[in-house]
Amino acid sequence: MPLFMIERNYAEMLDVNEANAERINLINDDEGVSWLYSFLSADLRKTYCLYDAPSAEAIIRAASRAGLPADVVVEINGKVLANGTLVAAA
């Protein structure tokens, strides 16, 4: 399944809690996407989230249903390791 990085910008500080994560995961399951993890900015107003998903459109649908922004959605085709090695996405 393709891998995507999603940038989310929030007007207010993000409320991170188990109940919100559970609700988001249920919606994601319904859309066929899997939230792997997120990085949070220090001010809790921006996240960078890594997802497995069949398409960018599926991520955008899930985000809309969950009331989340999906400001930038980028398909990831690989990564570069600290030693300079290029690794293709699986």
N, C-alpha and C positions, 0 to 999 in steps of 0.2 A: 504494500500500500504506500502511496506517496507520503512524504514528510513535508510539513509546512511550518513556517514561523509566522506568528501573528503578533503584530504590534497593536496594543490597546492603549488609548489615551482616555483618562478619566477626569471629569471636571472636579470631582470631590475625591477625598482619600478613599481608597479601596477598603471595603470591609471583608477581610479574609476570615472565613469560618467554615466549619465542617458542614453545616446545613446548606450554605450557599454552594459549596463544592458538590455536595450530593445532588442538589437540584440541577446544576449545570451538567453533571455526568449523566443523569437520566435523559436530559434533552439530547446530549451528544450521542448517547446510545441509540436513541430513536432516529438520529440523522446518520448513523454509521461512522461517526468520528470518535477518536480517542485522544483525550487530553493527557499528554505525557508529563509535563511539568511547566512551571512558569518561573521567570525571573522578575523580581519586583524592584522598581526604582526606590531610592532612599525615601522619597516623599510619598510613596504609595499612590502615585497618580498615573503611573505607566507600567505596563507589563509586557514582557516578551514571552510568548507561549509556544511550546512545541507540541504539534499535533500530528497523528496519523489520520489521514482522511482520504476518501476516494476522490475528492476534488475541492478546490477553493470554494466553490458554490455551496457545498455541504457545510463547510465551516461557517460561511456567512449566514446560511439559514439557521444553524444552531445558535450562533451568536445573537441573531435577531430575536429568536424565540426566547433566549435567556435574558434579553435586555442588556447585552454586553456590546461594547464597541468592537469593531474589527477594522481598524483604520488602515492597516497594511497587511496583506496576506501574500506571502512569498513561498513558492515551492522550493524545497531544499534538495539539491541533487548530489550533495556530498559535503565533506568537511575537510579542513586542513588541520592536522595535528601540530603540536608545538615543535616537533622536529622537522616540519615542512612536508610531511607525507600527506598526499591527497588520497582520501578514502571516499569511494563512491557510495551513495546511499543504497541501502539494501532494497 
